Amino acid sequence: MTLTVPLAIDNLISPLGGHLNIFGSIYLAILPLLICFGFVFLSSLLIGLPGTAILRFRNIESTFNYQMMGGVAGFFVPLIGLLMIDGVPTGLWMCFLGAVAGTTTATSWSKQA
């Protein structure tokens, strides 16, 4: 969003297509938020909830176990997406950002457990 919000503001000031498109600028500004929400929501449903059930069933719930699960999932979700897009993980740095985000999410998730 640090790139798309300034682009959207610039598009409002001097439109690229020659005509003002407010909804297009808003869409451009919030697109990263929408994409991240989708990934986090699906990952929470497909990984977080089953992972929580497994940890609870095995009686091994701890902040560390949640963090490990979130970090590993956060690393592999972007990696799988990158491999599906172009077959070569050229954006491998995004996997590390995903691991940090997954670990942070899992830490807050573990506080609720």
N, C-alpha and C positions, 0 to 999 in steps of 0.2 A: 504494500500500500504506500510505502514511502516513494515509490516511483509513479504509481498510477494516480494518486490524488493530485500531485502537481501537474501531471499530464492532463487530467480532467479540468483543472482550473485554467490551464493554458488554453484548452480547447473551448472553454466558455468565453475567454477573453478574445481570442482570435481563432474562430472555428476553422478546422482543417478542410472540411468539405465546402466551405464558402457559406454555409447556413448554420444557424445556431441549433444544436440538438442537445437540449438539457438532459433528456433521459439517457442519451448515449454517453454523456459525460458522467452522469451518476453511475451508470452501469460500469463504465471504465474504472471509476474510483473504487467501487465496492467489489469488483470481480475477484480479487485475491481473497477477500473475506468470505465470499460465497464458496469458492473452491476449497478453502481451508475448513470451513464449516462442514462441507460434504465429506471430506476425508476424515475429519475427527468424529463426526456423527456415525459414519459407517464403521470406522475402526472401533468405536466404543461399543456398538451393537455386536459386531462380529468377533471382536477380540476381547474387549474389556468385560462384557457381561459373562461370556463363557469362562474367561480366565478367573474372574471373581468366584464363579460357581465352583470351579476346580479347586482354587485355593481354600475356599470355605469347606468344601466336601472333605479335602485332605487335612483340614485343620492346621494349615500352615500360613494363615494370613499374617503378613507383617509388612511394614513399609518397604523394607528392602526387597521382598519378593514382588510386591507391586511395581517397584521401580525397575527391577530387572525385566519384568514382563513388558512394561511400558516402553522401556528403552529399546529392547529387542524389536518389539512391534513397530515402534517409531522409526527404527532404522530400515526395517524390511518393507514397510508399506510404500515409501517413496522409491525404494530400489525396484520393487516389482512393477510399479508404475513406469519407471524409466525403462526397464527392460521391455515392457509391453509397447512403449512408444517407439523406440528406435533400436532396441536390441543391444545397445552398447551403453553402459552406465556413464555417460559423459557428464552428468550432473551429480556425480557421487557426493559432492559436498552437501547436497540437499538431504542425503541420508543421515548425515551427522546432525543437521538441524532437526530432522525428524526424531532422532534419538533423544535430543535434548527436550523437545516438545513432549515426546511420549513419556519421558521420565518425570517431567514436571506435572503432566496430567495425571500420571499414576500416583504421584505423591499426594496430590489433592484428593484423588479417588480413595487412597488408602485411609485418609483421615475420616472419611464417611463410613468406612467398613467397621 
